[in-house]
């Protein structure tokens, strides 16, 4: 058997293996969202700005910061929104704005609230009902 023929068979086997694995992944269906963002509001207090994210169920979420420009990002897992939630324009010298986006893939959905800051700032996160 020639070297070219052996190489062609190897490539064919790799291609078949890849396609078989790919078809298994494509058959997965996304899990239904378990939560929904219902509102995005803020209140200005003397020494802080409070951003409130309204959700239908107790959220599973993560928080991270990004730089250049400064932002705080809250990602809520297994989430969707059926309502149009308008971006907030805060513009108080620390917080510029807050906006909601929904990211969907074959395996999950997340709601992402992006809090744009005028400069780096301290923040705390409180997940409470009420």
Secondary structure, 3 states (H helix, E strand, C coil): CCHHHHHHHHHHHHHHHHHHHHHHHHCCCCCCCCEEEEEEEEEECCCCEEEEEEECCCCCEEEEEECCCCEEEEEEECEECCCCCCCEECCCCCEEEEEEEEEECCCCEEEEEEEEECCCCCCCCCCCCC
